[in-house]
Amino acid sequence: MEKIQHKYLEVRGLKLHFAEIGEGPAVVFLHGFPEIWYSWRYQMIAVANAGFRAIAPDYRGYGLSEKPAEPEKTTFRDLVDDLLVILDSLHIPKVFLVAKDFGPRPAYHFALLYPDRVSAVVTLGLPFIVTGPGGMSLDTLPKGFYMMRWREPGRAEKDFGRFDVKTVVKNICLLFTRSELQVANEDQEIMDLVDPSTPLPPWFTEEDLENYAALYEKSGFQTALQVPYRGWLEDYGVEEQKVTVPAMLIMGEKDYALKFGDWRST
């Protein structure tokens, strides 16, 4: 891990952080929530050893990147525009994009707007999803589903505020290791779905938890709740929503995203 370098760029008025290792064709890793650049550390080293230049940014308001003055106004398009500036600043003409969780949204958004800058897109957990009137309706999701609860301004903040940041991060990670949908009853909040005695999975160490918690202590959850959850219905802003670059989707057989209703028809 010590070979991974940490750098900063002034991007559209904010100081954004990215991790980097290796030389060769560029592979940019886009995280989800509650992930940060750190989530890609092993993949970055593997890609660098294979002869590529691995880059993993922290989105604005996440990890070591600076928070916008008004986190509640952050959009998916901000993440796309930030990525474009990063690539231009590093003089990278074309990239492979690898994304997980909600990361496919900015990855495919970027590929739609700038196909000549993308060699291929690889996504984990979510496919390309059409936005706008023809896209996935949130009405197909249970009202108590975590995504629906976190879309409500103030609700997650109140729920999270009952615990320290480390506990919140731990609870979210434990929730996301399950294959079933995380749905709360009317008299519950999402944090109530976690048994506090549940141990960490073997692939997520106490050191990992400390690293995640330290960075969320810095960034808070304001931007993370806005994007993806409260900005989820944002449109790509392009009429022809057809991805023309090579693309690959990787999902587990028990991935709970497979239970999201009819998005598979998009």
N, C-alpha and C positions, 0 to 999 in steps of 0.2 A: 504493500500500500504506500510505502514511503516514496516510491517512484512517481506516484500521481502528483501532478503539480496543480496548484490552486492559483487562479488568476482572476482579475476583475476588469470589467470594461464599463465605460460610461455609455449607457444605452438609453436614449430617449429620456434623459433627465434623471436616470437612476443608475446606481452603481450595482451591476449585476455580477454574480460569481459564477464561474464555471471551473470544473476539474478537467484535466487533460493529461493524456499519456500516449506515447507512440508517434510514429511517423508513417505517412502514406495516405491513401484515400481516406477521406473523413467519414467517420460514423458518429452521428449525434444521437445521444440517448435522452429521451424525454420521460420524466418521471410522472407519477400520479400522486395520489394522496392516500396515506400520510408520508409518501416517499419524498426524498430529496436526492441530490446527486449521489449521495452515499449508497443508495439502493443499487447502483450500477457498478460498484467498485470491482467486483470479481469479473463481470463481463467486460469492463474496460481493459483490465489487464489481459484477458484472453484475446480480445480483439487486437490490442497492441502487439502481443506476441505473434499474432497471425499476419502482421505487416500493415496494420491500419492505424490511423490517428483517431483515438477515441476521445470524445468530448461530451461531458455531461453537465449542462447548466442547471442552476437553481432558478426556477421561474421567479419573476418579480414577486416580492412578498413571501417567498419561501426560503428556508435555509439561510445561507449566508448572503443572499441577494437583498438589496434594500427594498423596504416597503414603499409602495406608492402613497402619496399624501392622502388619497381617498380610496382605500382598498375596495369599498363597496361599488366603485365605478370600474373596476378591472373587468376586462372582457377576454374571451378567447382570442379575439383579434389582436389584443395587446401581446399575447404570448407569441403569436405568429410574427407580428412586426418586430418584436424583440429578437426573435431568432434570425430574421433577415439581417438586422443590423449586426448581430454577432458574426454571422457568416461573412458579411461584407467587410467588417473590421479585421477579421482574420484572413481575408483574401482567399476564402474557400469558395470556388465556383459551383461545386456540386457535392451532395452528401447522400449517404445512406441514413435514413431516419429509423430509429428503433424506439418504440414507445409502449408503455403499459398503462393499465387502469384507464384514467381519462386522457392520458397522453396521446392516444390515437386521434382525439379531436383536433388539437393543434397540428399534429403530424399530417393528417389528411387535408386539413385546411390549407397548410403550407403547400402541399402537393397540388392542390387544386389551383391555387393562385400562382405558383411558381414551378410548374412541372419541369422546366428546363434546369432547375437547380437541384432536382431530386433524382438520384440514381435508382432508388427503390425505397419502399416503406415496409417495415416489419412491425406488426403490432401483437401484443400479448393481452389476451383477456377481452378485448372489444374489437369488433370489425369496423369498417367504414359504415357510418350511420348517416343517412340523408337527413338534412335539417329543413325547417320550414313546414308548410302545410302537409307535405307528403312524407314527413319523417316520423320517427317514433313518438308516440303519445305517452305522456307520463300518466295518463288515466289508466294505463294497463298495470300500473304498479300499486301495491297495497298502500293505503293512507299512512300506515305506521311504519313503512319502510324507511330505513335510515336516510336515504336520499331525499325523500319527501319531507321528512322532519327537518333536515338540515337546510332545506330551501326556505324555511320560514325565518324571516329576520328576527334575531334575538333568541330563538328557541335553543339552538345549539350552544350559543354563548352562555345561556343560563344553565344548561345541562353540564357543559364542560366546566363551568365556574365552580362546581361543587367539589372539584378535585384539583390536585396539582398537575402541572403539565405532563410530568412523567407518567402519571397514572392514566391520563387521557390518551396519551400516545400508546401505552401498553394496551388499554382497553380496545382502541381502534384496531390495533394489529391483531389482537385475539379475535375480534369480530370478523376480520377479513380473512382469517384462516379457515373459516367455516364454509361449507358448500351450500348450506341452506340460506334463504333470504333472511336478513336481519330485520325483523318486523316487531315493533313494540305495540303493546296493547294501549288502550286509551289512557290507562292510569300509569303508564310507564314512559320513561325517556330511554333513548338509545343506550346511554351508559348503564342503565339498569339491566340490560341484557347480558352483561358480563358477570360471571362468577369471579369475585376478587381472588379466590384461592386457585384459579386456573393457572398452571405453570406456563411459562413461555415455551413455544415449540422448540425442538432441538436445533433448528436452523437459525433461530433468532436469539442471540445471546444477551446477557445483561449488559455487556459492553455496547452492543448494537443499540439497545434501548437507551442507554446513557447518551450515545451520540445523537440519536434522533431527538431525545428530550431536550438536550442542550441547544439544538438549533431551533426547535419550536419555542423554547423559552425566548430566543432572540426574535423570531419572526412573529410569534403569535399565530392565531388561526383566522384572522380577519380575511386576508386575501384568499386563503384556502377554502373558506366557506363560500366566498363569492364565486371563485372559479375553482372547481367546476359546478358546484351545486346550484347556486342562485343564478348563474349565467347559463345553465344547461340548455335552455331553449333558444339561445342566440343562433342566428342563421350564419351560414358560411359567407354569405354576401356574394355568391356567384350563381348564375342561372343554370349553367351546365354542371351538375354535380356528378360528374363521371371522372373517376380517377384513371389517368392514362399511363401512369408509371407502374412498373412491376410492383406487386404487393403480395405479402404473405401474412396470414393470420395464424397464431398459435394459441390454442386454448386447451385447458385440461378437461377431461371427461366429466368432472364434477364441478366445474366452474359455475357459480351461481348466476353468472350473466346469461347462461343458457336458459334460465327461467324467467327472463325479462319479457316474455310475451312474443310479439310478432316482429321484432327488429330483424330477425333472420330473413325476412322477406324483402328487406330494403336493399 
